[in-house]
Amino acid sequence: MVAKRVLIAGATGLVGQAALKHFGSQMDCAVVALSRRRPADTFGAAWHALDLADAAACANLAPAFAGTTHLVYAALHERPGLVAGWQEEEQIRTNDAMLRNLFEPLERAAPDLRHVALLQGTKAYGVHVRPMLVPARENRSEMHEQPNFYWNQERYLRERQPGKAWAWSILRPVLIVGNSTGSAMNVIPALGAYAALMRQAGKTRLDYPGGVGRVAQAVDADLLARAIAWSGEAATARNEIFNVTNGDVFVWPNVWPAIADALGFDAGDAVPLALDREIRPQEAAWAEVRRRHGLVSGTLKEFVGLSFEYADYTMGFGRTKPGPPALVSTIKLLQAGFTEVMDTEAMFRKAFAEMQAAKLLPPR
């Protein structure tokens, strides 16, 4: 018996793919997936092509939203020049409109809607513009200081929700790691392609391309999907905001030996390399890697998306002294009842192994 009908917006993204996989495995769920391009695996979901920036297209697709009980809103508009775009008005305006374009026809078509899960992140604490207060807590946001589409979307749900049967939950993950292609912020295809091209060039040790490390956190995409599912059922998650992490901390240079090993290398030296500038243009060499190993990952543009730039940012390329720690508190989430954790080194190994098994990356 189907107990809930889950609508996943942004189904090809890093979070959307993990949510699609999770809810698709639940016997009591019917799943509808929305994205501009078709997911490589729909996990049994009914998929509809949709550009959320097109209000008319969203309205026309409203019959497909009928019966929705849970919305997982994982859609995201990012611009080339990823980091600079985080403060641009166009990016804020487009992301704000995308949620509104979907939600208004959804709410009319789905009177049984019970829950809306919305994703934010550590930019809510100004991590991209200044050192964070440590640990960052959910009641310490930069809402009144830094323009961000998070606040537009959050205000929209807060203003629309009073008196309604549905509730919202906002999840603020840290660095998300998992299996997705063409994403704006997934270091796995970026680092996997870097390693494959280094092997193609005859390297036997994988050098660390980032800068001096800072203490940070990550979250496995599948763990995040389970936190999203939990938030849709827990009374303690109604109209609440939660930070989500694996539960431990890491520093990029310290975790690099595990990453190198997962990709079939010994760890090399710290040799700064701008992946976006030096690796992203190597389409011809990547085509040879794909041919040699029979990969199905497409071009670097299709496979990595904007994530070379994101990898440079999150690994601190050009940083010559330790950066300020970027740590969030998960006490609120634990006290509310979601207690899953994961070892971050194991998370990296898992993500690379999944892409290798799917022939998106060469075998270890």
C-alpha positions as CSV (number, residue, x, y, z in Angstrom):
1,M,0.0,0.0,0.0
2,V,1.4,3.4,-0.9
3,A,1.4,5.6,2.2
4,K,3.0,8.6,0.7
5,R,3.7,10.2,-2.7
6,V,7.1,12.0,-2.8
7,L,7.8,14.7,-5.4
8,I,11.6,15.3,-5.9
9,A,12.6,18.5,-7.6
10,G,16.1,18.6,-8.9
11,A,16.3,14.8,-9.3
12,T,19.6,14.8,-11.2
13,G,21.5,16.8,-8.6
14,L,23.7,15.4,-5.9
15,V,20.9,15.6,-3.2
16,G,18.1,14.8,-5.6
17,Q,19.8,11.6,-6.9
18,A,20.3,10.4,-3.3
19,A,16.7,11.2,-2.4
20,L,15.5,9.4,-5.6
21,K,17.5,6.3,-4.6
22,H,16.3,6.3,-1.0
23,F,12.6,6.9,-1.6
24,G,12.6,4.6,-4.5
25,S,13.7,1.8,-2.2
26,Q,10.8,2.3,0.2
27,M,7.8,0.0,-0.5
28,D,5.3,2.5,0.8
29,C,6.3,5.3,-1.5
30,A,5.3,6.4,-5.0
31,V,8.0,8.8,-6.4
32,V,7.7,11.5,-9.0
33,A,11.0,13.1,-10.2
34,L,11.4,16.5,-11.9
35,S,14.6,17.7,-13.6
36,R,15.6,19.2,-16.9
37,R,17.6,16.2,-18.0
38,R,16.7,12.6,-17.4
39,P,18.4,10.9,-14.4
40,A,20.7,8.0,-15.3
41,D,18.6,5.8,-13.0
42,T,15.1,6.8,-12.0
43,F,14.9,4.0,-9.3
44,G,11.3,3.3,-10.4
45,A,10.1,6.9,-10.2
46,A,7.9,8.6,-12.7
47,W,10.1,11.2,-14.3
48,H,9.0,14.4,-16.0
49,A,11.2,16.9,-17.8
50,L,10.7,20.3,-16.3
51,D,12.6,23.6,-16.2
52,L,11.5,25.2,-12.9
53,A,12.4,28.6,-14.2
54,D,9.4,28.3,-16.6
55,A,6.3,29.2,-14.7
56,A,4.0,28.1,-17.5
57,A,5.6,24.7,-17.8
58,C,5.2,24.2,-14.0
59,A,1.5,25.1,-14.2
60,N,0.9,22.8,-17.2
61,L,2.5,19.9,-15.3
62,A,0.3,20.3,-12.3
63,P,-1.8,17.1,-12.9
64,A,1.4,15.1,-12.3
65,F,1.6,16.7,-8.8
66,A,-1.8,15.3,-7.7
67,G,-1.6,13.2,-4.6
68,T,1.8,14.5,-3.5
69,T,2.3,14.2,0.3
70,H,6.0,15.1,0.5
71,L,8.1,17.6,-1.5
72,V,11.8,17.3,-1.5
73,Y,13.1,20.5,-3.0
74,A,16.7,19.9,-4.1
75,A,16.7,22.1,-7.2
76,L,19.4,24.6,-7.6
77,H,20.3,27.2,-10.2
78,E,24.1,28.0,-10.3
79,R,26.0,30.2,-12.8
80,P,29.4,29.6,-14.4
81,G,31.8,31.4,-12.2
82,L,30.3,29.4,-9.4
83,V,31.7,31.2,-6.3
84,A,31.2,34.7,-7.6
85,G,27.6,33.8,-8.5
86,W,26.7,33.1,-4.9
87,Q,26.1,36.7,-4.2
88,E,24.7,37.8,-7.5
89,E,21.1,39.1,-7.8
90,E,20.3,37.1,-10.9
91,Q,21.1,33.8,-9.0
92,I,19.0,34.9,-6.0
93,R,16.1,36.0,-8.2
94,T,16.1,32.8,-10.3
95,N,16.2,30.4,-7.3
96,D,13.5,32.3,-5.6
97,A,11.3,32.1,-8.7
98,M,11.9,28.4,-9.2
99,L,10.5,27.5,-5.8
100,R,7.4,29.7,-6.3
101,N,6.8,28.5,-9.9
102,L,6.6,24.9,-8.6
103,F,5.0,25.3,-5.2
104,E,1.9,27.3,-6.2
105,P,0.6,24.8,-8.7
106,L,1.7,21.9,-6.4
107,E,-0.2,23.3,-3.5
108,R,-3.4,23.6,-5.6
109,A,-3.0,20.1,-7.0
110,A,-2.0,18.3,-3.8
111,P,-4.5,19.1,-0.9
112,D,-2.9,16.2,1.1
113,L,0.5,17.8,1.1
114,R,2.1,17.1,4.5
115,H,5.8,18.1,4.3
116,V,8.2,20.3,2.4
117,A,12.0,19.6,2.8
118,L,14.2,22.5,1.7
119,L,18.0,22.5,1.4
120,Q,20.3,25.4,2.5
121,G,23.9,25.0,3.5
122,T,26.8,26.7,5.4
123,K,26.5,29.9,3.2
124,A,23.7,30.5,5.7
125,Y,26.5,31.2,8.1
126,G,28.5,33.3,5.7
127,V,31.2,30.7,5.2
128,H,31.9,32.1,1.7
129,V,32.6,35.6,2.9
130,R,34.0,35.5,6.5
131,P,35.2,33.1,9.2
132,M,32.2,31.3,10.8
133,L,31.4,31.4,14.4
134,V,32.4,27.9,15.7
135,P,30.3,26.0,16.0
136,A,27.6,27.5,13.8
137,R,24.2,26.9,15.2
138,E,20.8,27.1,13.5
139,N,19.8,30.3,15.4
140,R,22.9,32.1,14.2
141,S,22.4,32.8,10.5
142,E,23.5,35.7,8.4
143,M,20.0,36.4,7.2
144,H,20.3,40.2,7.8
145,E,23.8,40.6,6.5
146,Q,24.4,38.6,3.3
147,P,22.0,38.5,0.4
148,N,21.2,34.8,-0.4
149,F,18.4,33.0,-2.2
150,Y,18.1,30.9,1.0
151,W,16.4,33.7,2.7
152,N,13.9,34.4,-0.1
153,Q,12.9,30.7,-0.2
154,E,12.7,30.4,3.6
155,R,10.6,33.5,3.9
156,Y,8.2,32.3,1.2
157,L,7.6,29.0,3.0
158,R,7.3,30.7,6.4
159,E,4.7,33.2,5.1
160,R,2.7,30.6,3.2
161,Q,2.6,27.9,5.9
162,P,0.5,29.3,8.9
163,G,-2.9,27.6,9.0
164,K,-1.8,24.9,6.5
165,A,-1.8,21.1,7.2
166,W,1.8,20.8,5.8
167,A,5.0,21.7,7.6
168,W,8.4,22.5,6.4
169,S,11.9,21.4,7.5
170,I,15.1,23.1,6.3
171,L,18.3,21.0,6.2
172,R,21.7,22.7,6.2
173,P,24.3,20.1,5.1
174,V,28.0,20.8,5.0
175,L,30.1,19.5,2.0
176,I,28.0,16.9,0.4
177,V,29.7,13.9,-1.2
178,G,28.0,11.2,-3.3
179,N,27.3,9.8,-6.7
180,S,26.0,12.4,-9.2
181,T,27.1,13.7,-12.6
182,G,27.0,17.1,-14.1
183,S,26.5,18.7,-10.7
184,A,27.7,22.2,-9.6
185,M,29.2,21.1,-6.3
186,N,30.3,17.4,-6.2
187,V,34.1,16.9,-5.7
188,I,33.9,13.2,-6.5
189,P,33.7,13.4,-10.3
190,A,36.2,16.3,-10.2
191,L,38.8,14.4,-8.2
192,G,38.1,11.2,-10.0
193,A,38.7,12.8,-13.4
194,Y,41.8,14.5,-12.1
195,A,43.2,11.1,-11.0
196,A,42.3,9.4,-14.2
197,L,44.1,12.1,-16.2
198,M,47.1,11.9,-14.0
199,R,47.3,8.1,-14.6
200,Q,46.9,8.8,-18.3
201,A,49.9,11.0,-18.0
202,G,52.0,8.2,-16.4
203,K,51.7,9.3,-12.7
204,T,51.8,6.6,-10.1
205,R,51.4,8.9,-7.1
206,L,48.5,11.3,-6.7
207,D,49.6,14.7,-5.6
208,Y,47.3,16.8,-3.4
209,P,46.2,19.8,-5.5
210,G,44.6,22.0,-2.8
211,G,45.9,24.5,-0.4
212,V,46.8,24.4,3.3
213,G,44.0,22.6,5.1
214,R,41.3,23.9,7.5
215,V,39.2,21.8,9.8
216,A,35.9,21.1,8.1
217,Q,33.0,18.6,7.9
218,A,31.2,16.6,5.2
219,V,28.0,14.6,4.8
220,D,27.4,11.5,2.8
221,A,24.6,12.2,0.3
222,D,22.8,8.9,1.2
223,L,22.9,9.8,4.9
224,L,21.5,13.3,4.0
225,A,18.7,11.6,2.1
226,R,17.8,9.6,5.1
227,A,17.8,12.8,7.2
228,I,15.4,14.3,4.7
229,A,13.1,11.3,4.9
230,W,13.2,11.4,8.8
231,S,12.3,15.1,8.7
232,G,9.2,14.4,6.7
233,E,7.8,12.1,9.5
234,A,9.2,13.4,12.8
235,A,7.0,15.7,14.9
236,T,10.2,17.3,16.2
237,A,11.2,18.4,12.7
238,R,8.0,20.4,11.9
239,N,9.0,23.9,10.9
240,E,12.5,23.5,12.2
241,I,16.1,24.0,10.7
242,F,18.8,21.4,11.2
243,N,22.5,21.3,10.4
244,V,23.5,17.8,9.0
245,T,27.0,16.3,9.0
246,N,28.6,12.9,9.1
247,G,29.4,13.5,12.8
248,D,33.2,13.8,12.5
249,V,35.6,16.4,11.2
250,F,38.4,16.2,8.6
251,V,41.2,18.2,7.0
252,W,41.8,17.7,3.2
253,P,45.5,16.9,3.4
254,N,44.9,14.4,6.1
255,V,42.2,12.6,4.3
256,W,44.1,12.7,1.0
257,P,45.9,9.3,1.4
258,A,42.4,7.6,1.7
259,I,41.2,9.4,-1.4
260,A,44.4,8.5,-3.3
261,D,44.1,4.8,-2.3
262,A,40.4,4.7,-3.3
263,L,41.5,5.8,-6.8
264,G,44.4,3.3,-7.0
265,F,47.3,5.6,-6.1
266,D,49.8,6.2,-3.3
267,A,49.4,9.7,-1.9
268,G,51.9,12.1,-3.5
269,D,53.1,15.5,-2.4
270,A,51.2,18.7,-1.9
271,V,51.5,20.2,-5.4
272,P,48.9,23.0,-5.8
273,L,47.0,22.8,-9.1
274,A,44.0,24.8,-10.2
275,L,41.7,22.0,-11.4
276,D,39.3,24.4,-13.1
277,R,42.0,26.0,-15.1
278,E,44.3,23.0,-15.7
279,I,42.1,19.9,-15.8
280,R,38.7,21.2,-17.1
281,P,40.1,21.9,-20.6
282,Q,41.5,18.4,-21.1
283,E,38.5,17.0,-23.1
284,A,40.7,15.2,-25.7
285,A,42.7,13.4,-23.0
286,W,39.5,12.5,-21.1
287,A,38.0,11.1,-24.3
288,E,40.9,8.8,-24.5
289,V,40.4,7.7,-20.9
290,R,36.8,7.0,-21.6
291,R,37.6,5.0,-24.7
292,R,40.3,3.0,-23.0
293,H,38.1,2.0,-20.0
294,G,34.7,1.9,-21.8
295,L,33.3,4.7,-19.5
296,V,29.8,6.0,-19.8
297,S,30.5,9.3,-18.1
298,G,30.3,11.6,-21.1
299,T,32.5,14.7,-21.6
300,L,34.2,16.5,-18.7
301,K,31.5,19.2,-19.1
302,E,28.7,16.7,-18.9
303,F,30.4,14.6,-16.1
304,V,31.9,17.2,-13.8
305,G,29.7,20.2,-14.4
306,L,30.9,23.2,-12.4
307,S,32.6,21.0,-9.8
308,F,36.2,21.6,-10.8
309,E,35.7,25.2,-9.6
310,Y,34.0,23.9,-6.5
311,A,36.8,21.5,-5.7
312,D,39.3,24.4,-6.0
313,Y,37.2,26.4,-3.6
314,T,36.5,23.8,-1.0
315,M,40.1,22.4,-1.0
316,G,41.5,25.9,-0.7
317,F,43.6,26.1,-3.8
318,G,46.0,29.0,-3.3
319,R,45.6,29.0,0.5
320,T,49.1,29.3,2.1
321,K,48.2,29.2,5.8
322,P,45.5,27.3,7.7
323,G,42.1,28.7,7.1
324,P,39.6,29.2,9.9
325,P,37.7,26.1,10.9
326,A,34.2,25.7,9.3
327,L,32.3,23.7,11.8
328,V,28.6,23.4,12.6
329,S,26.8,22.0,15.6
330,T,24.5,19.0,15.1
331,I,23.2,19.0,18.7
332,K,19.8,20.1,17.6
333,L,19.4,17.3,15.0
334,L,20.6,14.7,17.5
335,Q,18.3,15.9,20.2
336,A,15.4,15.9,17.8
337,G,16.0,12.2,17.1
338,F,18.2,11.7,14.0
339,T,21.3,10.1,15.2
340,E,23.0,8.5,12.1
341,V,26.7,9.1,11.6
342,M,29.4,8.0,9.1
343,D,33.1,8.0,9.0
344,T,34.2,10.6,6.4
345,E,37.1,8.5,5.0
346,A,34.7,5.7,4.5
347,M,32.3,8.1,2.7
348,F,35.0,9.1,0.2
349,R,35.9,5.5,-0.5
350,K,32.2,4.6,-0.9
351,A,31.5,7.4,-3.4
352,F,34.5,6.6,-5.6
353,A,33.7,2.9,-5.5
354,E,30.1,3.6,-6.6
355,M,31.3,5.6,-9.6
356,Q,33.9,3.0,-10.5
357,A,31.2,0.2,-10.4
358,A,28.9,2.3,-12.6
359,K,31.8,2.8,-15.2
360,L,31.8,6.5,-14.6
361,L,35.4,6.4,-13.5
362,P,38.2,3.9,-14.3
363,P,38.6,0.9,-12.0
364,R,40.8,1.3,-9.0
